[in-house]
Amino acid sequence: HESPDPIDRLVQWRPPTTPYDPRLLLTGTPLEKGFFDSGSFKEYLSGWGKTVVVGRGRLGGIPMGAITVETRGVVQRIPADPANPSSSEQIQPQAGQVLYPDSSYKMAQTIR
């Protein structure tokens, strides 16, 4: 697969000192190149295990997988149990840069 982005290019996007979206390190911005070739990163399993970001992209046209931690805090939503009328949805905050059980499982499934 041909790529207009050379494999030996510099990653121009730099993370700030405050929490940031880790996807920007992989994708870059319109003005600064990220780690992967422009437009090639595809995130997987984004709906669960939100303290980790997993996906695939291309580096100089070579397919690669990526796993990175979310640096910002996220919210985990646990839906109500439809079989239990007294249950309700639970909302649990999760700190950034911490691997909770759901994120650890997501990461293990990605590596597998």
C-alpha positions in Angstrom: 0.0 0.0 0.0 1.5 3.3 -1.1 1.5 6.1 1.4 2.1 9.8 0.7 3.5 10.1 4.3 7.2 8.9 4.5 8.0 6.4 7.2 10.9 8.5 8.6 8.9 11.7 9.0 8.7 13.6 12.3 5.7 13.5 14.6 4.8 17.2 14.7 1.9 17.0 17.3 3.2 17.4 20.8 1.1 16.6 23.9 0.3 19.5 26.3 1.1 19.4 30.0 -2.6 19.1 30.8 -4.9 16.1 30.0 -5.5 15.7 26.3 -7.1 13.5 23.7 -4.6 10.7 23.0 -6.1 10.1 19.6 -4.4 13.4 18.5 -1.0 11.8 19.1 -2.0 9.0 16.7 -3.9 11.1 14.1 -2.5 14.6 14.4 -4.4 17.7 13.6 -5.0 19.4 10.2 -1.8 21.5 10.9 0.4 19.0 12.6 1.2 15.4 11.6 0.5 12.6 14.2 2.2 9.2 14.5 0.2 7.4 11.8 -0.2 8.3 8.1 -2.9 11.0 7.6 -6.4 9.6 7.7 -5.3 6.0 8.4 -6.1 5.6 12.1 -9.3 3.6 12.9 -10.3 3.3 16.5 -12.0 0.0 17.6 -14.2 -0.8 20.6 -14.6 2.9 21.5 -17.9 2.3 23.4 -16.4 0.4 26.3 -13.2 0.3 28.4 -12.9 4.0 27.8 -9.7 4.6 29.7 -7.7 2.9 26.9 -7.8 3.7 23.2 -7.1 0.9 20.7 -7.0 0.9 16.9 -5.1 0.4 13.7 -3.4 2.7 11.4 -0.5 2.8 8.8 3.0 4.1 9.3 4.6 4.8 5.9 2.0 2.5 4.4 2.8 -0.4 6.8 -0.3 -1.5 8.9 0.2 -1.3 12.7 -1.9 -1.6 15.8 -1.8 0.9 18.6 -2.8 1.0 22.3 -2.7 4.2 24.3 -4.2 5.3 27.6 -6.8 8.0 27.9 -5.3 10.9 29.9 -8.7 12.6 30.7 -11.3 11.4 33.1 -14.2 9.4 31.6 -17.6 8.2 32.7 -18.6 4.6 32.7 -22.3 4.0 32.3 -23.7 0.7 33.6 -27.2 0.2 32.3 -30.1 -0.9 34.4 -30.8 -4.7 34.6 -34.0 -5.2 32.6 -34.8 -8.3 34.6 -34.7 -6.4 37.9 -37.3 -3.7 38.2 -35.6 -2.1 41.2 -32.2 -1.6 39.4 -31.2 1.7 37.8 -28.5 3.0 35.5 -25.2 3.6 37.4 -22.7 6.3 36.4 -19.2 5.8 37.6 -16.4 8.3 37.0 -13.0 6.8 36.0 -9.7 8.6 36.3 -7.5 9.0 33.3 -4.3 7.0 33.0 -5.7 4.1 35.1 -6.5 0.7 33.7 -9.8 -0.4 35.2 -11.0 -4.0 34.7 -13.1 -3.2 31.6 -10.2 -1.3 30.0 -7.7 -4.1 30.9 -10.0 -6.7 29.3 -10.3 -4.5 26.2 -6.6 -4.2 25.9 -6.1 -8.0 26.4 -8.7 -8.7 23.6 -6.9 -6.3 21.3 -3.5 -7.9 21.9 -5.0 -11.4 21.5 
